[in-house]
Amino acid sequence: MDGIVQDIAVGTKRGSDELLSACATNGPYIMSNSTPSGEYTNGNDSKKFKGENRISGIMPSRVIHIRKLPNDITEAEVISLGLPFGKVTNLLMLKGKNQAFIEMNTEEAANTMVSYYGTVTPYLRSHPVYIQYSNHKELKTDNSPNQARAQAALQAVNAVQSANMAIAGTGVPDSAVNLTGQSPVLRIIVENLFYPVTLDVLHQIFSKFGTVLKIITFTKNNQFQALLQYADGSSAQHAKLALDGQNIYNACCTLRIDFSKLTSLNVKYNNDKSRDYTRPDLPSGDSQPTLDQTMAAFGLSVPGVHGALAPLGMPSAAAAAAAAASRMGIPGFASAANAVLLVSNLNPERVTPQCLFILFGVYGDVQRVKILFNKKENALVQMFDCTQAQLAMSHLNGQRLHGKAMRVTMSKHQTVQLPREGQEDQGLTKDYSSSPLHRFKKPGSKNFQNIFPPSATLHLSNIPPSVTEEDLKMLFSTTTGMVKAFKFFQKDRKMALIQMSSVEEAIQALIDLHNHDLGENHHLRVSFSKSTI
């Protein structure tokens, strides 16, 4: 092949520096998607590579070059990168250069490994490492103390592999060798699931702690659960320590993580419920749930607007994952999600900043609202953060307000600007950042556990003892519509459920009567209920 130096005979013993130099300067290479095109790094120094990334000239090889390894990395951790794809037959550690070479038993195994890590950046000890082909077809090592340790680690891994194969019967074990005494498979339960957690969200969060090979999601005992397989037990252990008990979103979607008794997952289909990242060739299956079914599974209402496009309620996986990782303080994520929503198709004769503040405040703490001066059917709503903005969008897009179906999307604006002094505004812009009506200003508030999509049934609370059922029925029927049913809570008459004749009427009732003064220093609290009467 042009551009490849052929004067070093394959199989000749060479020092590690010679091997590294030949591979780094002459060999074709492939970059992971985290490395900018046209840039090549050798050791810890970055150098610009002159010319285009020579992907088209890659010559596959059984020898894989690994760069940017953490300083204190072990031989076993490096070996774990190759184990999911086949048997590792040789290893060369260059710790002083933060690099290593591994040799796979077949070229097919090496091809699968490079292809996989070309789309999914591998992590060791929470640090990204980079994978590429070596231009050498075979790896020869010397008898130095460093290489003796590497060979000992490789022999130990092979011994464990052989034992696993004997127990399993035949075939190479699918999972990484349990080098830490822990299973590489985690069992994940998501508690307080008030916001969809997708397979892609899990992958992006957990891949920060190691190479995620497979994920299976399912519902058991009315709980959203997942099984997630890492390339090695060490990564699983790090992820469990870092993520167990963390909330993906504010005070909800809590991760409960434990080690599974399984050591390998068998994934048959690549779809939105299960995925094998090492097998992109798997079919999607014949029974994938539709978007409507998926939304219904998470309690999200599907807007029934005639002629409407596919519902925009489900946030993008990338935005959701970015918001989740940002919330959990995981480095390497820059949230692309915005906290400002664009609300369109409003009734310009009836919409006010206050009504949008109350409605959107069901799903987060609204900071500012601006009805556009020259286009009063449009408004900007700034939430406290991008997570609350996604939540509000997922629940309110397509809902009817003042006889029209709202459209709720992310705005290109990063903030809602207040009018300059002396600028005509007509009261269309309001700042609610210090409002006493925020529902979620207290960390860990119980209000986070009672977030539901708009429904015809409303939950009422803070009702004084003197207010009767007839009082509340009359209040709601005279202001917003028809009351179909009412029920006080048996154990606490400070709370009640009231059912309106439609979701649209319930939305209007919430806007009109949340914080309504019932006397005796009691202001009515209104929210959507998941229950029916």
C-alpha positions in Angstrom: 0.0 0.0 0.0 1.3 3.5 -0.9 2.5 5.5 2.1 3.4 2.5 4.2 7.0 1.8 5.1 7.7 -1.8 4.4 11.4 -2.1 5.4 10.8 -3.6 8.8 10.2 -7.3 8.5 7.1 -8.6 10.4 8.1 -10.8 13.3 11.4 -9.1 13.9 12.0 -8.3 17.5 12.2 -4.5 18.1 12.3 -2.2 21.0 9.1 -0.5 22.1 10.3 2.9 20.9 11.0 1.6 17.5 7.6 -0.1 17.3 5.9 3.0 18.5 7.8 5.3 16.1 7.0 3.1 13.1 3.3 2.9 13.9 2.8 6.5 14.8 4.6 8.0 11.8 3.8 5.6 9.0 0.7 3.7 9.8 -2.8 4.5 8.6 -5.1 5.4 11.4 -8.7 5.9 12.5 -9.8 8.5 15.0 -12.6 8.2 17.4 -15.4 10.7 17.0 -14.0 12.7 19.9 -10.8 13.6 18.1 -11.0 16.5 15.5 -10.4 15.5 12.0 -6.9 16.4 10.8 -5.4 16.2 14.2 -3.1 13.5 15.5 -1.8 13.0 19.0 1.3 11.1 19.9 1.7 10.4 23.6 0.7 13.4 25.6 1.7 15.9 23.0 -0.7 17.1 20.2 0.6 17.6 16.7 -1.2 18.8 13.6 -1.3 16.2 10.9 -0.8 17.7 7.5 -3.4 16.5 5.1 -6.8 14.8 5.4 -7.7 12.0 7.8 -6.7 9.0 5.7 -9.7 6.8 6.5 -9.9 5.6 2.9 -6.4 4.2 3.1 -6.8 2.2 6.3 -5.3 -1.3 6.2 -7.0 -3.5 8.9 -4.7 -5.3 11.2 -5.0 -7.6 14.2 -2.8 -5.2 16.2 -4.6 -2.2 17.8 -2.9 1.0 18.9 -4.4 2.6 22.1 -3.4 6.2 23.1 -4.1 8.7 25.9 -4.2 6.0 28.7 -4.4 7.2 32.3 -1.0 7.2 34.1 -1.9 4.5 36.6 -3.7 2.2 34.2 -3.3 -1.5 34.7 -2.6 -4.2 32.1 -5.9 -5.9 32.9 -7.9 -2.7 32.2 -6.2 -2.3 28.8 -7.0 -5.9 28.0 -10.6 -5.4 28.9 -11.0 -3.1 25.9 -10.5 -6.0 23.5 -12.2 -8.8 25.4 -15.8 -8.1 24.3 -14.7 -8.6 20.7 -12.6 -11.7 20.9 -9.4 -13.2 22.4 -6.5 -10.9 23.1 -3.4 -12.8 22.1 -0.6 -10.3 23.0 -0.1 -7.0 24.8 2.6 -4.3 24.7 2.5 -1.6 27.5 4.2 1.7 26.9 3.3 3.4 30.2 5.9 6.2 29.9 4.1 7.3 26.7 0.6 6.5 28.0 0.1 4.1 25.1 -0.3 0.4 24.5 -0.7 -2.2 21.7 -3.0 -5.2 21.8 -3.2 -8.0 19.4 -6.5 -9.8 18.7 -6.7 -13.4 17.7 -8.4 -12.6 14.3 -8.6 -9.6 12.0 -12.3 -9.8 12.1 -12.3 -9.3 15.9 -10.0 -6.3 15.4 -12.2 -4.8 12.7 -15.3 -5.1 15.0 -13.4 -3.5 17.8 -12.1 -0.5 15.7 -15.6 0.0 14.2 -17.3 0.0 17.5 -14.8 2.4 19.2 -15.0 4.6 16.1 -18.5 5.6 17.1 -18.4 5.1 20.9 -15.5 6.7 22.7 -14.0 4.2 25.2 -13.4 5.3 28.7 -10.9 3.9 31.3 -11.2 5.4 34.8 -13.4 8.2 33.5 -10.8 9.2 30.9 -11.4 8.9 27.1 -8.8 6.8 25.3 -8.3 6.6 21.5 -8.2 3.4 19.4 -6.7 3.0 15.9 -5.2 0.3 13.7 -1.5 -0.4 13.8 0.3 -0.9 10.5 2.0 -4.0 12.0 0.3 -7.3 11.3 1.8 -9.0 14.4 3.0 -7.9 17.8 6.4 -9.1 19.1 7.5 -8.3 22.6 10.7 -8.5 24.5 11.5 -9.9 28.0 11.8 -6.7 29.9 10.2 -6.5 33.4 7.4 -4.3 32.1 6.5 -6.7 29.4 6.8 -9.6 31.7 4.0 -8.1 33.9 1.9 -7.6 30.7 2.3 -11.2 29.7 1.5 -12.4 33.2 -1.8 -10.4 33.1 -2.6 -11.7 29.7 -2.0 -15.3 30.8 -4.3 -14.7 33.9 -7.0 -13.4 31.6 -6.7 -16.3 29.3 -6.9 -18.8 32.2 -10.2 -17.2 33.4 -11.5 -17.2 29.8 -10.8 -20.9 29.5 -12.5 -21.6 32.8 -15.6 -19.6 31.7 -15.7 -21.5 28.4 -15.5 -24.8 30.2 -18.5 -23.8 32.5 -20.5 -22.4 29.6 -19.8 -25.4 27.4 -18.6 -24.0 24.1 -17.8 -20.6 22.5 -16.0 -17.5 23.7 -17.7 -15.8 26.7 -19.7 -12.8 25.5 -18.8 -10.6 28.5 -15.6 -9.2 29.7 -13.6 -11.2 32.2 -14.5 -10.4 35.8 -11.1 -8.9 36.7 -12.4 -7.1 39.8 -14.5 -9.8 41.3 -17.6 -7.9 40.2 -20.1 -8.6 37.5 -19.8 -6.3 34.5 -23.6 -6.2 34.3 -25.5 -3.6 36.4 -29.2 -3.8 37.3 -30.6 -0.3 37.3 -34.0 0.8 38.7 -35.3 4.3 38.1 -37.5 5.5 40.9 -39.9 8.5 40.8 -40.1 8.2 37.1 -41.9 11.4 36.2 -39.9 12.0 33.0 -39.0 9.6 30.3 -35.6 7.9 30.6 -34.6 6.5 27.3 -32.0 3.9 26.4 -29.8 6.6 24.8 -30.0 8.7 28.0 -28.7 5.7 30.0 -25.9 5.0 27.4 -24.6 8.6 27.4 -24.6 8.8 31.2 -23.0 5.4 31.9 -20.5 5.5 29.1 -18.6 8.1 31.1 -17.4 5.3 33.3 -16.4 2.7 30.8 -17.3 1.0 27.5 -21.0 0.1 27.5 -21.6 -3.0 25.4 -25.3 -3.8 25.8 -28.5 -2.4 27.4 -31.9 -3.9 27.9 -34.7 -1.9 29.3 -38.0 -3.2 30.7 -40.8 -2.6 33.2 -41.2 -4.9 36.2 -43.4 -4.4 39.2 -44.5 -1.1 37.7 -40.9 0.1 37.8 -38.7 1.2 34.8 -35.6 -1.0 35.0 -32.5 -1.7 32.8 -29.7 -4.2 32.6 -26.5 -2.6 31.4 -23.3 -4.5 30.5 -19.8 -3.0 30.6 -16.7 -4.3 29.0 -15.3 -5.0 32.4 -16.3 -5.3 36.1 -14.1 -2.3 37.0 -16.1 0.1 35.0 -19.3 -1.3 36.5 -17.9 -0.8 39.9 -16.9 2.8 39.2 -20.3 3.6 37.7 -22.2 2.1 40.7 -20.1 4.1 43.2 -20.6 7.4 41.2 -24.3 7.1 40.2 -26.2 5.0 42.8 -28.7 7.3 44.5 -28.2 10.2 42.0 -31.2 12.0 40.5 -31.2 12.3 36.7 -33.6 15.3 37.0 -34.5 17.5 39.8 -35.7 15.3 42.7 -37.0 12.7 40.4 -35.8 9.8 38.2 -33.6 8.4 41.0 -31.0 5.8 40.0 -30.9 2.6 42.2 -28.0 0.5 41.0 -26.8 -3.0 42.0 -24.7 -5.7 40.5 -26.6 -8.3 38.5 -26.1 -12.0 39.0 -25.7 -12.2 35.2 -22.3 -11.9 33.7 -23.5 -11.4 30.1 -26.6 -10.1 28.3 -28.2 -11.7 25.3 -29.6 -9.0 23.1 -31.7 -10.2 20.1 -32.9 -6.8 18.7 -31.4 -3.3 18.3 -34.3 -0.9 19.0 -35.5 1.6 21.5 -35.8 -1.0 24.3 -32.6 -3.1 23.8 -29.3 -2.6 22.0 -26.0 -4.5 21.5 -23.5 -1.8 20.5 -21.0 -4.5 19.3 -23.6 -5.9 16.9 -25.0 -3.1 14.6 -26.2 -5.9 12.3 -29.0 -7.1 14.6 -32.6 -6.6 13.4 -34.9 -4.1 15.0 -37.6 -6.7 15.7 -41.2 -6.8 14.6 -42.9 -5.4 17.7 -41.3 -2.1 18.3 -43.7 0.2 20.2 -45.0 3.2 18.4 -44.3 6.7 19.6 -47.9 6.9 20.9 -47.4 3.7 22.9 -44.1 4.9 24.2 -45.5 8.2 25.4 -48.5 6.5 26.9 -46.2 4.2 28.8 -44.6 7.2 30.5 -48.0 8.9 31.2 -47.6 11.5 28.5 -50.7 12.7 26.7 -50.6 12.6 22.9 -52.1 15.8 21.4 -55.2 14.9 19.5 -55.1 17.9 17.2 -56.5 17.4 13.7 -53.8 17.8 11.1 -51.0 18.1 13.7 -47.5 16.8 13.0 -46.1 13.9 15.0 -46.1 15.0 18.7 -43.2 17.1 19.8 -43.7 16.2 23.4 -40.8 13.6 23.7 -37.5 15.5 24.1 -34.6 14.5 22.0 -32.3 11.9 23.5 -29.3 14.2 23.1 -31.0 17.1 24.9 -32.3 14.8 27.6 -29.0 13.1 28.1 -27.1 16.4 28.2 -29.5 17.7 30.7 -29.2 14.6 32.8 -25.5 14.5 32.7 -25.2 18.2 33.5 -27.6 17.8 36.5 -25.4 15.0 37.8 -22.1 16.9 37.3 -20.6 14.4 34.9 -17.7 16.0 33.0 -17.6 16.0 29.2 -21.2 17.0 28.7 -22.1 20.5 27.5 -25.9 20.8 27.6 -27.2 21.9 24.3 -30.7 22.3 25.8 -32.1 25.7 26.4 -34.3 27.0 29.3 -36.4 29.3 27.1 -39.5 28.0 25.3 -41.3 29.5 22.3 -45.1 29.2 22.7 -47.1 29.8 19.6 -50.7 29.6 18.3 -52.0 31.5 21.3 -55.2 33.5 21.4 -53.9 37.1 21.3 -57.1 38.5 22.8 -57.0 36.4 25.9 -53.4 35.4 26.6 -51.5 37.2 29.4 -48.1 36.7 31.0 -49.8 35.7 34.2 -51.8 32.8 32.7 -48.7 31.4 31.1 -46.8 31.8 34.4 -49.4 29.8 36.2 -49.8 27.1 33.6 -46.1 26.5 32.9 -45.4 26.8 36.6 -47.0 23.4 37.0 -43.8 21.9 35.5 -41.1 24.3 36.8 -40.3 27.7 38.2 -41.0 30.2 35.5 -38.5 33.1 35.6 -39.8 35.4 32.9 -42.6 35.6 30.3 -42.7 37.8 27.2 -45.6 38.1 24.8 -44.2 39.3 21.5 -45.1 42.9 20.8 -45.8 42.6 17.1 -46.9 38.9 17.1 -49.1 38.5 20.2 -50.0 34.9 19.3 -46.4 34.0 20.3 -44.7 34.2 23.6 -41.4 33.3 25.3 -41.3 31.5 28.6 -38.1 31.2 30.5 -37.9 28.3 32.9 -35.4 27.9 35.8 -33.3 25.4 33.8 -33.3 23.2 30.7 -34.7 20.2 32.5 -37.8 22.1 33.5 -38.1 23.5 30.1 -38.1 20.0 28.5 -40.6 18.8 31.1 -43.0 21.7 30.3 -42.6 21.2 26.6 -43.3 17.4 26.8 -46.5 18.0 28.7 -48.0 21.1 27.2 -47.2 20.9 23.5 -50.5 20.4 21.7 -52.8 21.2 24.7 -55.7 23.6 24.1 -55.7 27.0 25.8 -58.4 29.6 25.1 -59.8 27.5 22.2 -56.5 27.0 20.4 -53.9 24.2 20.4 -50.6 25.6 21.7 -47.3 24.8 20.0 -44.4 24.6 22.5 -40.8 24.3 21.2 -37.3 25.2 22.3 -36.5 28.8 21.5 -33.2 30.0 19.9 -33.0 32.6 22.7 -30.9 31.8 25.8 -32.8 34.3 28.0 -35.9 36.6 28.0 -34.7 40.2 27.9 -36.6 42.7 30.0 -37.6 46.0 28.3 -35.2 48.9 28.6 -36.2 51.8 30.7 -38.7 54.0 28.8 -39.3 51.3 26.1 -43.0 50.7 25.3 -44.0 47.2 26.4 -47.7 47.4 27.4 -47.1 45.0 30.2 -46.3 42.1 27.9 -43.0 41.2 29.7 -43.0 40.1 33.3 -40.2 39.0 35.6 -41.4 36.2 38.0 -38.0 35.2 39.4 -38.9 36.3 42.9 -42.5 35.2 42.8 -43.9 33.5 46.0 -46.0 31.1 43.8 -43.0 29.0 42.6 -43.9 25.3 43.2 -40.3 24.0 43.2 -38.1 26.5 44.9 -37.4 24.2 47.9 -34.9 21.4 47.0 -36.5 18.0 47.4 -40.0 19.4 47.5 -42.8 16.9 47.4 -44.2 18.8 44.5 -41.6 17.1 42.3 -43.3 13.8 43.1 -46.7 15.1 41.8 -46.0 16.2 38.3 -48.6 14.8 35.8 -49.8 15.7 32.3 -52.8 17.9 32.0 -56.0 16.0 32.7 -59.7 16.7 33.3 -59.2 15.8 37.0 -57.6 18.4 39.3 -56.1 18.0 42.7 -57.1 20.7 45.2 -55.3 21.3 48.5 -55.1 23.9 51.3 -58.9 23.9 51.7 -60.1 25.6 54.9 -62.6 23.6 57.1 -65.4 26.0 56.5 -65.4 25.5 52.7 -67.9 22.9 51.6 -68.2 20.7 48.5 -71.0 22.9 47.1 -68.8 26.0 47.6 -66.0 24.5 45.5 -68.4 23.1 42.8 -70.0 26.5 42.5 -66.6 28.3 42.3 -65.3 26.1 39.5 -68.5 25.9 37.5 -69.1 29.6 37.5 -65.6 30.6 36.4 -64.5 27.9 33.9 -67.0 25.3 32.9 -69.0 22.2 34.1 -68.1 20.2 37.1 -68.7 16.5 36.5 -67.6 15.0 39.8 -66.1 16.0 43.2 -64.6 14.0 46.1 -62.9 15.1 49.4 -60.0 12.9 50.6 -61.4 10.7 53.4 -58.4 11.1 55.7 -57.7 14.8 54.9 -60.5 17.2 54.0 -57.9 19.8 53.2 -57.6 18.0 49.9 -60.0 17.0 47.2 -60.4 15.9 43.6 -62.6 17.8 41.1 -63.3 16.6 37.6 -64.2 19.0 34.8 -65.9 18.1 31.6 -62.7 18.4 29.5 -59.0 18.8 29.8 -59.2 22.3 28.3 -61.7 23.3 31.0 -59.4 21.9 33.7 -56.4 23.8 32.3 -58.5 27.0 32.4 -59.7 26.3 35.9 -56.1 25.8 37.1 -55.0 29.1 35.6 -58.0 31.0 37.1 -58.2 29.4 40.5 -54.6 28.4 41.6 -53.8 30.6 44.6 -57.5 31.7 44.8 -58.2 33.3 48.3 -60.7 31.0 50.1 -60.6 33.1 53.3 -59.2 32.2 56.7 -55.7 32.9 55.3 -56.0 29.9 52.9 -55.1 30.2 49.3 -56.2 27.3 47.1 -53.5 25.1 45.4 -54.5 23.5 42.2 -52.5 20.9 40.2 -53.3 18.1 37.6 -54.1 14.7 39.0 -53.3 11.2 37.7 -56.4 9.9 39.4 -60.0 9.9 38.2 -63.2 10.1 40.3 
